Amino acid sequence: ELPQNDINELFALGTGTIISIDLEKQQIVAENSQGEKKEFSFELNPFDHELVISGGWLPYADSKY
């Protein structure tokens, strides 16, 4: 979960902002149309990380059971 301040900063970047998420680094990179770039870190517990990598609960369950 991102802190509220980080969420506010993301929205402040404005329209045209491109957001990339690196699950392995647990990092969000946002760059607006003026070239302003910001990076935000987040944490996923190992189970949630596995769910996201698998594509959700059903694909995860299908691969495990």
N, CA, C and O atoms as CSV, one atom per row, in Angstrom:
chain,resi,resn,atom,element,x,y,z
A,1,GLU,N,N,0.845,-1.178,0.000
A,1,GLU,CA,C,0.000,0.000,0.000
A,1,GLU,C,C,0.887,1.236,0.000
A,1,GLU,O,O,1.847,1.331,0.764
A,2,LEU,N,N,0.549,2.177,-0.867
A,2,LEU,CA,C,1.303,3.429,-0.916
A,2,LEU,C,C,0.795,4.404,0.132
A,2,LEU,O,O,-0.407,4.483,0.384
A,3,PRO,N,N,1.704,5.143,0.738
A,3,PRO,CA,C,1.268,6.193,1.657
A,3,PRO,C,C,0.444,7.250,0.906
A,3,PRO,O,O,0.651,7.467,-0.288
A,4,GLN,N,N,-0.468,7.891,1.596
A,4,GLN,CA,C,-1.334,8.897,0.974
A,4,GLN,C,C,-0.523,9.992,0.292
A,4,GLN,O,O,-0.918,10.479,-0.768
A,5,ASN,N,N,0.597,10.386,0.875
A,5,ASN,CA,C,1.435,11.423,0.277
A,5,ASN,C,C,1.949,11.003,-1.103
A,5,ASN,O,O,1.978,11.818,-2.025
A,6,ASP,N,N,2.352,9.740,-1.249
A,6,ASP,CA,C,2.816,9.239,-2.546
A,6,ASP,C,C,1.675,9.229,-3.558
A,6,ASP,O,O,1.875,9.581,-4.720
A,7,ILE,N,N,0.496,8.833,-3.132
A,7,ILE,CA,C,-0.672,8.834,-4.019
A,7,ILE,C,C,-0.962,10.257,-4.485
A,7,ILE,O,O,-1.233,10.483,-5.664
A,8,ASN,N,N,-0.906,11.212,-3.568
A,8,ASN,CA,C,-1.130,12.614,-3.931
A,8,ASN,C,C,-0.100,13.092,-4.948
A,8,ASN,O,O,-0.441,13.812,-5.886
A,9,GLU,N,N,1.164,12.693,-4.766
A,9,GLU,CA,C,2.215,13.074,-5.716
A,9,GLU,C,C,1.958,12.483,-7.095
A,9,GLU,O,O,2.183,13.148,-8.107
A,10,LEU,N,N,1.489,11.243,-7.144
A,10,LEU,CA,C,1.168,10.628,-8.435
A,10,LEU,C,C,0.085,11.419,-9.157
A,10,LEU,O,O,0.220,11.712,-10.345
A,11,PHE,N,N,-0.979,11.763,-8.457
A,11,PHE,CA,C,-2.061,12.528,-9.073
A,11,PHE,C,C,-1.602,13.925,-9.473
A,11,PHE,O,O,-2.081,14.468,-10.468
A,12,ALA,N,N,-0.687,14.511,-8.717
A,12,ALA,CA,C,-0.200,15.856,-9.017
A,12,ALA,C,C,0.620,15.900,-10.304
A,12,ALA,O,O,0.802,16.976,-10.876
A,13,LEU,N,N,1.112,14.766,-10.767
A,13,LEU,CA,C,1.874,14.734,-12.015
A,13,LEU,C,C,0.995,15.069,-13.216
A,13,LEU,O,O,1.503,15.487,-14.257
A,14,GLY,N,N,-0.306,14.893,-13.081
A,14,GLY,CA,C,-1.247,15.338,-14.107
A,14,GLY,C,C,-1.518,14.337,-15.208
A,14,GLY,O,O,-1.031,13.207,-15.198
A,15,THR,N,N,-2.329,14.803,-16.175
A,15,THR,CA,C,-2.708,13.947,-17.299
A,15,THR,C,C,-1.504,13.717,-18.196
A,15,THR,O,O,-0.574,14.522,-18.234
A,16,GLY,N,N,-1.538,12.626,-18.902
A,16,GLY,CA,C,-0.435,12.274,-19.785
A,16,GLY,C,C,0.715,11.592,-19.070
A,16,GLY,O,O,1.745,11.307,-19.681
A,17,THR,N,N,0.551,11.330,-17.794
A,17,THR,CA,C,1.598,10.662,-17.027
A,17,THR,C,C,1.624,9.178,-17.369
A,17,THR,O,O,0.585,8.519,-17.416
A,18,ILE,N,N,2.804,8.671,-17.602
A,18,ILE,CA,C,2.990,7.246,-17.882
A,18,ILE,C,C,3.506,6.595,-16.602
A,18,ILE,O,O,4.493,7.035,-16.013
A,19,ILE,N,N,2.817,5.540,-16.191
A,19,ILE,CA,C,3.174,4.844,-14.956
A,19,ILE,C,C,3.604,3.424,-15.292
A,19,ILE,O,O,2.897,2.699,-15.991
A,20,SER,N,N,4.769,3.036,-14.789
A,20,SER,CA,C,5.288,1.681,-14.965
A,20,SER,C,C,5.455,1.048,-13.593
A,20,SER,O,O,5.822,1.715,-12.626
A,21,ILE,N,N,5.179,-0.246,-13.525
A,21,ILE,CA,C,5.316,-0.969,-12.266
A,21,ILE,C,C,6.291,-2.118,-12.463
A,21,ILE,O,O,6.119,-2.939,-13.363
A,22,ASP,N,N,7.307,-2.173,-11.625
A,22,ASP,CA,C,8.287,-3.253,-11.637
A,22,ASP,C,C,8.024,-4.105,-10.397
A,22,ASP,O,O,8.377,-3.719,-9.283
A,23,LEU,N,N,7.403,-5.262,-10.602
A,23,LEU,CA,C,7.049,-6.118,-9.471
A,23,LEU,C,C,8.272,-6.685,-8.770
A,23,LEU,O,O,8.277,-6.820,-7.546
A,24,GLU,N,N,9.299,-7.017,-9.524
A,24,GLU,CA,C,10.491,-7.595,-8.908
A,24,GLU,C,C,11.200,-6.590,-8.005
A,24,GLU,O,O,11.650,-6.944,-6.915
A,25,LYS,N,N,11.301,-5.338,-8.453
A,25,LYS,CA,C,11.935,-4.290,-7.643
A,25,LYS,C,C,10.951,-3.659,-6.662
A,25,LYS,O,O,11.342,-2.891,-5.784
A,26,GLN,N,N,9.670,-3.991,-6.822
A,26,GLN,CA,C,8.594,-3.411,-6.018
A,26,GLN,C,C,8.689,-1.887,-6.066
A,26,GLN,O,O,8.824,-1.205,-5.050
A,27,GLN,N,N,8.610,-1.390,-7.307
A,27,GLN,CA,C,8.780,0.034,-7.537
A,27,GLN,C,C,7.798,0.521,-8.603
A,27,GLN,O,O,7.520,-0.177,-9.578
A,28,ILE,N,N,7.285,1.725,-8.398
A,28,ILE,CA,C,6.438,2.410,-9.369
A,28,ILE,C,C,7.245,3.587,-9.900
A,28,ILE,O,O,7.816,4.355,-9.126
A,29,VAL,N,N,7.290,3.726,-11.228
A,29,VAL,CA,C,7.968,4.855,-11.851
A,29,VAL,C,C,6.925,5.616,-12.658
A,29,VAL,O,O,6.227,5.040,-13.493
A,30,ALA,N,N,6.827,6.915,-12.398
A,30,ALA,CA,C,5.860,7.763,-13.092
A,30,ALA,C,C,6.600,8.912,-13.759
A,30,ALA,O,O,7.449,9.558,-13.145
A,31,GLU,N,N,6.264,9.162,-15.040
A,31,GLU,CA,C,6.881,10.274,-15.768
A,31,GLU,C,C,5.786,11.047,-16.477
A,31,GLU,O,O,5.004,10.481,-17.242
A,32,ASN,N,N,5.735,12.364,-16.214
A,32,ASN,CA,C,4.691,13.169,-16.840
A,32,ASN,C,C,5.157,13.716,-18.181
A,32,ASN,O,O,6.294,13.488,-18.594
A,33,SER,N,N,4.271,14.439,-18.855
A,33,SER,CA,C,4.556,14.927,-20.206
A,33,SER,C,C,5.650,15.999,-20.229
A,33,SER,O,O,6.184,16.302,-21.296
A,34,GLN,N,N,5.992,16.577,-19.078
A,34,GLN,CA,C,7.087,17.551,-19.008
A,34,GLN,C,C,8.423,16.882,-18.687
A,34,GLN,O,O,9.438,17.564,-18.544
A,35,GLY,N,N,8.432,15.566,-18.576
A,35,GLY,CA,C,9.661,14.835,-18.293
A,35,GLY,C,C,9.983,14.689,-16.819
A,35,GLY,O,O,11.025,14.142,-16.458
A,36,GLU,N,N,9.093,15.177,-15.965
A,36,GLU,CA,C,9.299,15.017,-14.521
A,36,GLU,C,C,9.077,13.555,-14.160
A,36,GLU,O,O,8.038,12.978,-14.482
A,37,LYS,N,N,10.054,12.963,-13.494
A,37,LYS,CA,C,10.015,11.534,-13.181
A,37,LYS,C,C,10.086,11.336,-11.671
A,37,LYS,O,O,10.900,11.957,-10.987
A,38,LYS,N,N,9.223,10.464,-11.164
A,38,LYS,CA,C,9.224,10.152,-9.732
A,38,LYS,C,C,9.171,8.645,-9.561
A,38,LYS,O,O,8.558,7.931,-10.356
A,39,GLU,N,N,9.827,8.175,-8.504
A,39,GLU,CA,C,9.834,6.750,-8.188
A,39,GLU,C,C,9.266,6.545,-6.790
A,39,GLU,O,O,9.533,7.319,-5.870
A,40,PHE,N,N,8.478,5.488,-6.655
A,40,PHE,CA,C,7.845,5.158,-5.387
A,40,PHE,C,C,8.064,3.677,-5.114
A,40,PHE,O,O,7.946,2.850,-6.019
A,41,SER,N,N,8.377,3.348,-3.889
A,41,SER,CA,C,8.563,1.950,-3.498
A,41,SER,C,C,7.311,1.433,-2.809
A,41,SER,O,O,6.591,2.181,-2.150
A,42,PHE,N,N,7.068,0.146,-2.974
A,42,PHE,CA,C,5.955,-0.503,-2.291
A,42,PHE,C,C,6.390,-1.899,-1.905
A,42,PHE,O,O,7.386,-2.410,-2.418
A,43,GLU,N,N,5.650,-2.516,-1.006
A,43,GLU,CA,C,5.963,-3.878,-0.577
A,43,GLU,C,C,4.751,-4.774,-0.756
A,43,GLU,O,O,3.623,-4.402,-0.432
A,44,LEU,N,N,5.010,-5.954,-1.274
A,44,LEU,CA,C,4.002,-7.010,-1.338
A,44,LEU,C,C,4.523,-8.174,-0.512
A,44,LEU,O,O,5.704,-8.513,-0.586
A,45,ASN,N,N,3.649,-8.784,0.272
A,45,ASN,CA,C,4.102,-9.976,0.982
A,45,ASN,C,C,4.284,-11.091,-0.048
A,45,ASN,O,O,3.716,-11.005,-1.137
A,46,PRO,N,N,5.045,-12.115,0.258
A,46,PRO,CA,C,5.345,-13.161,-0.724
A,46,PRO,C,C,4.103,-13.807,-1.348
A,46,PRO,O,O,4.106,-14.106,-2.542
A,47,PHE,N,N,3.054,-14.023,-0.572
A,47,PHE,CA,C,1.846,-14.644,-1.120
A,47,PHE,C,C,1.173,-13.724,-2.135
A,47,PHE,O,O,0.819,-14.171,-3.226
A,48,ASP,N,N,0.993,-12.451,-1.796
A,48,ASP,CA,C,0.373,-11.507,-2.729
A,48,ASP,C,C,1.221,-11.347,-3.985
A,48,ASP,O,O,0.689,-11.234,-5.089
A,49,HIS,N,N,2.542,-11.336,-3.814
A,49,HIS,CA,C,3.443,-11.243,-4.966
A,49,HIS,C,C,3.213,-12.422,-5.907
A,49,HIS,O,O,3.128,-12.245,-7.122
A,50,GLU,N,N,3.113,-13.610,-5.350
A,50,GLU,CA,C,2.879,-14.815,-6.147
A,50,GLU,C,C,1.532,-14.744,-6.864
A,50,GLU,O,O,1.424,-15.149,-8.022
A,51,LEU,N,N,0.509,-14.231,-6.183
A,51,LEU,CA,C,-0.811,-14.084,-6.818
A,51,LEU,C,C,-0.740,-13.157,-8.025
A,51,LEU,O,O,-1.286,-13.469,-9.083
A,52,VAL,N,N,-0.074,-12.028,-7.872
A,52,VAL,CA,C,0.021,-11.060,-8.965
A,52,VAL,C,C,0.805,-11.653,-10.128
A,52,VAL,O,O,0.386,-11.538,-11.279
A,53,ILE,N,N,1.934,-12.284,-9.840
A,53,ILE,CA,C,2.757,-12.891,-10.889
A,53,ILE,C,C,1.979,-13.974,-11.632
A,53,ILE,O,O,2.135,-14.137,-12.842
A,54,SER,N,N,1.142,-14.712,-10.904
A,54,SER,CA,C,0.361,-15.801,-11.505
A,54,SER,C,C,-0.808,-15.301,-12.337
A,54,SER,O,O,-1.339,-16.040,-13.166
A,55,GLY,N,N,-1.218,-14.048,-12.124
A,55,GLY,CA,C,-2.356,-13.516,-12.866
A,55,GLY,C,C,-3.650,-13.525,-12.080
A,55,GLY,O,O,-4.721,-13.333,-12.656
A,56,GLY,N,N,-3.576,-13.744,-10.784
A,56,GLY,CA,C,-4.768,-13.726,-9.938
A,56,GLY,C,C,-4.961,-15.042,-9.213
A,56,GLY,O,O,-4.174,-15.978,-9.347
A,57,TRP,N,N,-6.039,-15.082,-8.436
A,57,TRP,CA,C,-6.294,-16.241,-7.591
A,57,TRP,C,C,-6.534,-17.512,-8.396
A,57,TRP,O,O,-5.948,-18.549,-8.088
A,58,LEU,N,N,-7.378,-17.455,-9.412
A,58,LEU,CA,C,-7.706,-18.684,-10.148
A,58,LEU,C,C,-6.496,-19.285,-10.851
A,58,LEU,O,O,-6.263,-20.486,-10.712
A,59,PRO,N,N,-5.707,-18.502,-11.607
A,59,PRO,CA,C,-4.505,-19.096,-12.198
A,59,PRO,C,C,-3.529,-19.625,-11.145
A,59,PRO,O,O,-2.889,-20.657,-11.349
A,60,TYR,N,N,-3.418,-18.916,-10.018
A,60,TYR,CA,C,-2.544,-19.379,-8.939
A,60,TYR,C,C,-3.032,-20.725,-8.414
A,60,TYR,O,O,-2.248,-21.665,-8.285
A,61,ALA,N,N,-4.325,-20.816,-8.113
A,61,ALA,CA,C,-4.893,-22.060,-7.584
A,61,ALA,C,C,-4.753,-23.192,-8.593
A,61,ALA,O,O,-4.437,-24.322,-8.218
A,62,ASP,N,N,-4.987,-22.896,-9.875
A,62,ASP,CA,C,-4.845,-23.924,-10.911
A,62,ASP,C,C,-3.422,-24.462,-10.973
A,62,ASP,O,O,-3.214,-25.649,-11.224
A,63,SER,N,N,-2.438,-23.589,-10.743
A,63,SER,CA,C,-1.047,-24.037,-10.824
A,63,SER,C,C,-0.605,-24.800,-9.579
A,63,SER,O,O,0.378,-25.539,-9.622
A,64,LYS,N,N,-1.324,-24.626,-8.472
A,64,LYS,CA,C,-0.922,-25.249,-7.209
A,64,LYS,C,C,-1.735,-26.488,-6.845
A,64,LYS,O,O,-1.252,-27.352,-6.114
A,65,TYR,N,N,-2.964,-26.581,-7.348
A,65,TYR,CA,C,-3.839,-27.669,-6.900
A,65,TYR,C,C,-4.308,-28.527,-8.044
A,65,TYR,O,O,-5.052,-29.485,-7.832
